[in-house]
Amino acid sequence: MPLQSKIKILPENLANKIAAGEVVERPASVVKELVENAIDAEAQRIAVFIEKGGKQLIQVVDNGVGMGEEDIRLAFERHATSKIKKADDLQRIETLGFRGEALPSIASVSQVEIKSKTKEEKLGNLLVIHGGKVRDFKKNASNTGTSISVKNLFFNTPARRQFLRADNSESQQILTTLKRFFLAYPDIHFELTMDGKQIFNLKPAEINERVREIFGDALYKDLLPLSASLGGVQLSGFISRPDLTRKSRGWQYIFLNGRPIQARSLGYAIVQGYANLIPAGSYPVYCLFIDIDPALVDVNVHPAKMEVRFANERSIYYFFINSVQSVLKKENVIPSFNSAPSGSAVGRSLQSTPGEIMSELKSRKHSMARYSGDQLSLTYFEPESTQQNSGEKEHPAETGQPENLPSTPAPVFSEQAKFWQIHNRYILSEIKSGMVIIDQHVAHERVLYERILKVLNEKQPMISQKLLFPQKLTLNYEDFSVFKDIYEVLNHIGFSIKVFSGTTIVIEAMPADVKVGRESQILLDIIDYYRNRPLHDFNHNEKVAAAYACKNAVKSGETLSQQEMQDLVDQLFACESPFFCPHGRPVIVTMDLEELDRKFKRIT
Amino acid sequence: MKFTISRNSFHSTLQKVIHVIPAKSTVDILYNVLIIAEGGQLKIIATDLEITQVAWSECNVEQDGSIVVPGKLLMDIIREMPDLEITFSADNNFKILIESNFGEYKLSGQSKTEYPSVPLVESDEKIELDNSVLKRMIEKTIFACSTDNLRPALTGVFFQIFEEEIRMVATDGHRLVKIVHKNSGNQEFTKELIVPTKALNFVARNLPEKGKQQITFSESHVLFELPNTNIYTRIIKEPFPDYERVIPQNYTKEMLIAKDDFVSSVKRVSLFSNPMTYQVRLMVETDKLTVHAQDIDFGGEAKETIPCSFNSEALEIAYNANYLLDILRHIDTEKIKFLVEDSDGPGLVYPEEQGENEEIVMLIMPVRIRS
């Protein structure tokens, strides 16, 4: 019989190959092991019952293949697994559980009752183990599949039990764990009942639908679909618009071949993809699925099987950055006031696209552009209208790279766009679909930032205004050492600074857009900014550019004339990514007419 | 207090000082004017703490007194009135009553105790200047002042009073104007001081065409005594940069060019410059000047060629078009002398002929371009 049963005792040498570790830390890890087993048993429907944060009861009921009498008995021996037979198999793990240490570990610290029946058997079996000791093992009438209940976790290890958190907190952990499964297996029917209340009843569905159910409608509508492939690696899923960030990583999911994983380097790659579109301390929301040849990854890094390693880590890393970037470049990423779910499809189609806003606000330069014929090289993008109007968004990566548009659509308004400045801080303007609000400081910051980067990349001439009275400035040693670091970049972007003697420097020229009289101040500001900001995501040049842009930009509180506002808006929309400042703060916020109408109860 | 006055006298007196009221201030009382009636005279005072202006006119005072009144509201009432006799009275509770044939207007004032006092300018250091000369010197200089408060010395005009001449110099660090009026100096003292631009604006506005004005200098203030109004301004107590050192003396390359052609050409071409830097390039050759601007962000480009005469080999130099236009516009002669030495040094602008008793020089720093 033993040779025909599914579960084998691992050979000693193989058991040692698998790193030892703790499997059962808290109720959530029990849930994880049990659900993984259920999935590996090819269950179509999995019901989870939790009482008191899992401390009192964790029960997982599946309709999978079930276990025969012999299997049940073996299942509770260490390193008993149905999933690996020899060391070579470790190279290609396609099942979730494989260590064969979950069930015995759980059984040793709780009161386990397992009922299981295979399709072939008439009667199932019931096994009761308390603290690792078999209390009962008998035939039992049950449905095909397995039901495992774990009661009074850590009842015999009071020290561990003490370390458990409050019920609510443990429930949250369980929920976090389960959500990963929910997302990874949209074709499995999941049910979750906590303390007698059904929390989820997720029927088998397409992945989009499942994501919507888990993330909620409000969050879902701001997710951008992503799909890309590189070699044998497939990447798909959703990422959030840059303005939709959370203050924790709680809404970040990565699945590798269906297995939820934590891959710090990939998480970092995604954030890099957002580059400076998100502020520090904020985290994007994402849910991504990687499909890759199992031979190219090592999932056996940690017993909880959350960390993985890739064979060609670097190329995967850049693949992630590029995939995220191409989606963000493609999509409408302007924040809007629509925080409440607008629901209706009409509402969405009324929202302005970045292109529309640009063409409406860019009135002056359009007329100018006509003079210059094909020299116009506007590098901004305009999303295809199909993507905007339909709720079902296409996967953007398949529709090609963002293109430079040599010709621009006719402006919607023939007359000059009107601007209002409010509180000397925001610029307000009317557009066809409602209004836009622009933060003057960050708008200017974005303009300067891109310009300086272009100058640094020699795509634009550097223009440097000579000073009539060279400014002599004595720096302290700390500032001077920073100055030496950035000296060359500064001279490259239009400063002309010479070291006079010691730590005394002489400023002879400034970039032409620096305001008269601010020469010394701006240099000191840049030095301070450069020193104090750990801009890890920027390279050296970008950091100087960001410092310069931030310090030289129009401040909030400065009065702007109509012309200055028009110029600023024109410049802004000539930027490659006008919607976010170098630190990721939004530059433009739109408010739809419909939204205003709703606020004034014109429509309901 | 109580006085009667014609609407027109009231209006013109108030009109003189009303612009001193600051647009925005943290000190609320500055939105008001102080009205004093005594000895057959109405006096109205406005201040922004830097500049104080006092204006007066004859009126029929029934009862002496003073009161502080919201400036803009008072102006708005008086402006809309036809020229009638107005009676203005205030009681001890600072309730104001303005009566005319049309009807009456009541408003609330406040006690003058809160209102800043008029600075005392008592000094023997006085000069007299022709109105036309003062006005001209102010107009030729204030445009070049800095508007940024970070370097206060540059937000005013530098006055230098010598024995034989009076000089006024203004700069914002990128351009500079120096105007000298000869044979008008002062035998008794020499003086250097910086006068805020805003005050000079008010002086120019209130200067009549003809006559002479007296200017008095105290330790902290300057007083301009004008017809029916006095303007007091605080002096900017900062060292003015050593401007003489930056005006080159040894330039030899000289371009002579028609001012109007040059100005309108730069104006047109600069429309195509980048609106953040307004940079235009000048290519000077022996017989022509090419003005060129390009805005890479938007793909705009413009080029114009105008005749000139230049006594040296070709030279390219770039300027901020706004600075350049400001300077060119303030030259009165038909032709302009434009001196440059290389594309890195300052450009010097002179009128073709200096005016009588006058020497004017303007200086503009170039922008450096690396493409």
Interface residues (C-beta under 8 A of the other chain):
Chain A: K365 M368 A369 Y371 S372 Q375 L376 S377 L378 V447 R451 Q460 P461 M462 I463 S464 Q465 K466 L467 L468 F469 G494 S496 A509 A512 D513 K515 V516 G517 R518 E519 Q521 D567 D570 Q571 A574
Chain B: S146 T147 D148 N149 L150 R151 L154 T171 D172 G173 H174 R175 L176 P241 V246 L271 F272 N274 P275 M276 T277 Q279 I296 D297 F298 G299 G300 E301 A318 N320 D344 P346 L363 M365 P366 V367 R368 I369 R370 S371
